[in-house]
Amino acid sequence: HHPTPARGMGTPIGEAREGRFARGAELHSRVPAERWSVTKKDLKNLHKRVSKSLKHQLVLPTGRDPFDPADRTYGPTIYTITEQLIKPVTAEAGGMSWALMRHPRGIKCDLFITHAWQEGIFEFVGKVLSAWPRKSIADCCRPRHAAWCCMLAIPQHLDISGLISSPADSPFAKALAAAPKMLVIPNRCGSIYTRLWCVYEAYLAYEWDKVIVTASASPWPKAMKVIPSLLVCAGAGVAISFVWHLAMLPGLLGVYMVSFYPAILLSMVDTDMQRWRFWNCIGVCWAASFVTCAYRCPDRVWRGTREFDDFDGTFRVMQAQISITSLVYFALSEVDRIRFEDSCEEGRQLLRSYSGSVQYAQCTSPEDAGNIWGEIAGHVTEVDHTIEVLVHAGMATSALREAVNRGVDLERFACLGLAFLAILTPDAPRSSHGKADIPGDPDEFLDIDIANETETLDLALGMAGGPDAFMISCLGCLMWLIWVCIYMCARRDVQIWSYFVLKKCFIVIDWPVEIVALLLWKHKLATAETYMIAKETSQLIVWVLVVALSFAHINRVARIPKIGRPLAQIFVAQNWQGIKKAWRPCPAGSGRAASTSSDSSSATDEESGYSDGAGAAAADAADAPAASTTPMSSPV
């Protein structure tokens, strides 16, 4: 995991007070280890420097790493970059690490990166930048985020054997103690958890309850490649809309609005890659046809079609808005599909050559192996369980481990979609130029003189809803503000859980209520005031549930007797198969219970199995490097 510098090579930090690397030794003696960090800008600079070095043939393929110099997707491995770029540059600068060469005073890290040096440099930088923490309210006073990465933090010309003789006091442990989040970088060659130092970092992250996240490359380069197919589908939808006669458009727009809910729902409950892409293409075609029909239909057709005068004429602006929103949704849903596919691939990479337990992990130094096994003795089962959760969910925390122990399937939990945000985007504020006295009858509604056509249905009916709808709306806004504060200040796992709850509550509660109330008003079975009260009440119920369940988090919800596990499973399910698991009985005693203080309060006898392929054939361990290893005797 950390092959350079080797033990006994270079000058010990405490002794290199004079000579070529005195400056580096002085910096690493003075600056605390948790400040040997790099920024996002530093990684971008490294990416450019590697590209320039490849162009000028300063970094060349080797027998160990026969990379393609023209490749900008993976590039040379970290081994090659360390030997041919990082070492020469830092030697000339004074022997310090790349991080302290860039920032001599250091920057305190808030992200710890664990990797195995086998990945390509472009692959590594791309994944780290894609998973880089975004600023929250808690970070408003912090100038910038910084990441601790061993290849850039450790001085490559100094012997650090004295610093890592006790793993608990090593620079790795000090940096991880300071960072609230650990980023795992999978690679194509093999699981990083065949390396003992990576296993030790996983153990520390488990012990200190860090947020462990698997990094994935940005989906946008792949998304750019599917744009032509989406444009073809959109073009087909536009062409279909011109087939219809103008007089038919108001009726068709009514059909489009009614089909909006099931069309979106279909794309949300199927994560089979081929079918998911099919639904996205159909959705783009449908939405493009919807948009074209909404804008193609002239005023005279809207006003002249008596049969739909009380419905479609009123909702023209609303239909145009929904059609555009739908088009954006299905385009972003294709990005979500790519992100989900990449996340599954990262999980498979973490299992490659992994024997199912960390007890078979390798280490090049027998002394390091003995020290590490001495510290994690008795915790192999817990570390194995943490890695299994990480592989399956893309994230691991104490709350997620407890939910898994209680039988919740967290398949691709960390894979957060963007498409739903397009539907959730609130209407822009509109100015009012119409009458304030809005009748509740849809026929009378058409007789109102609205001077500004940009006035939406919500604006008009909002005045018809009266003080009751207004008060309910104000309460809903208050709950929304509370939720925003919770979301912005929460840990990443709480944010993802809160987002899942919000998504399911809107799909199951708000949208059906709003559609039914709208149809009742259209058929004169309910007044506009009733419609507005129903709409605002459903949204208030949604926000109250979201705030309450966000406070509870997934582990506390799963603790609720009888209904807790099914409820949590429904919320986090990414597809229909996940939803069906909510009704399956939870096998007693088939899961791995965590035994440390962070998990012991939550582990029960009702635990479910959670291997999902993590137990690869033990024969794969033979493919790992045959360097010295000190397997520990454990109950696993």
DALIN-V381526 format. One record per helix or strand. SS is the DSSP state (a for helix, b for strand). FROM is the first residue (numbers start at 0). LEN is the number of residues. Records with the same first field share a line. If there is no record, write none. Layout:
# DALIN-V381526
SS->FROM-LEN / FROM-LEN
This chain:
# DALIN-V381526
b->10-2 / 37-1 / 76-1 / 110-4 / 119-1 / 146-3 / 157-2 / 180-4 / 194-1 / 210-4 / 361-1 / 394-2
a->21-9 / 32-3 / 39-16 / 77-16 / 97-5 / 120-10 / 136-3 / 149-4 / 160-4 / 166-3 / 170-8 / 191-3 / 195-12 / 219-22 / 245-23 / 272-24 / 298-6 / 305-3 / 315-36 / 357-3 / 365-11 / 379-14 / 397-8 / 418-6 / 441-4 / 456-8 / 465-24 / 491-31 / 527-32 / 563-9 / 575-8 / 596-4 / 617-6
